[in-house]
């Protein structure tokens, strides 16, 4: 699962960079630039969700370790 999260994170980052090149910054909300803007927002959401998932998994592991320590004492 850990490798899959890093693969998803890498793919979302690559798509973010690609879509940033497709935006016409003089008129970002017209024509094909709008698709680029929407895609950038979607990539940022995907990256944020994966990072939140990674942090929550780390917290769960630490929580399990603390419970094991408290039972042993």
C-alpha angles and dihedrals in degrees: 000000000000092000091047091055091052091048091051090047091052094047092049091049092050091049090048092055092045093050092047088062091054095059118100100216094199090062109013096167099052130087119325092354089072090060089051092050092049091047092050090052091049092050091049090051091050092049091048093050093049092049091050090050092050092050093047091051090052090050091050091052092050091047091054091050092052092050091051091050093049092050092051094053 
